[in-house]
Amino acid sequence: MTGGCSNNTDRIASLSAELTQRDARIDTLTDQVDSLKASLAQREGQVRTLQALGDKRMENLFRVDRIRLGRHTGGYREADSEPDEGIRVYLKCVDTHGDTIKAAGDVTVHLFDLAGDEPVRIGEYSFGVDEIEKRWYAGPLTYHYRFDCPWGEGGPPLRNDVTVRVIFVDYLTGKKFSVQKNVSATLGGGR
């Protein structure tokens, strides 16, 4: 008889352990269901809020309407000696009210020497959204992105006039904006 009681005790202990594991699993699943319900309720609230704003809410967002180059865009050098090391680009994203805004996007800068018979590309520089965030400058008198574009392997252009073309792809709307400007640089030689 002693052996039969031992088997029953072992069986009861095993069933008790299974029951404890099942209860723990039920508690975990219940917590997950509660979390999903809370997340769903939050998203349903967001949907109701967006629906209340109406179909024209995108028209009311402050977004890029155009871009422009700052007046100081041109040749730059780190030391007080000549020649310039490249072109420094000051880019402003402008909204529909004419205000400069910080906007997420990708920037591509093209530098050209257009003075000869054939256009010569001096350089092309790409800046992703993560990088342009670090190039934002805001101060008492200015808000802009600043990009330094050093001369490429071919060196500086032959003439002081450089054409800067900037393309900005806005992450909010997907629109592509471009602006072009002739600037000058102080040169010491050339190709």
C-alpha positions, 0 to 999 in steps of 0.5 A: 500500500505504501507504494500506491500512496507514493505514486498518488503523491507524485501524480498529485505533485505533478498535476499541481505543478502543471496547474501552477504553470497553466495559471502562470501562462493564463496570467501572462496571456491575460496581461498581453490581452489587456495590453493589446486592448489598451493599445487598440483603444489608443489607436481608435482614439487617434483615428477619431481625432484624425477623423474630427480634423477632417480631410483637409488637415494636410492643408493646415500643416506647416510644410515646405512650399519652396526652398531658397539659398541664403545670401552667404552661400559661396566660397568658404575657407577655414583659415584666413588664407586664400584660396577657398576650400569649396562652397558653403551652402545655406539652405532655407526651407520656406512654408506657405507663409514665407517663414523658414521651417525645419523640415525632414528630407534629403538634400543633394548639392550639385556644383557646376562651372557653366562658364565654358563651352560645356558645363563642367560638374565640379561636385555632387554631395548628398546628405540624408535626413539623419545628417541634415538634422545635425546641420540645422542652425537656429539663432537670433537672426537666422534659421538654416541648414549649412552644408560644406562642399569641398572641391573634389579630386579635380580641384577648384573650377577655372573661374570664380563663378560657380553654379550651385543647384540644390534639390530637397526631397521633403519627407512629409509630402514626398515633393521635390524642390530645387533651387539654383544660384550663381555664387563666387569663390576665391580661387588660387589656381584651377584645374 
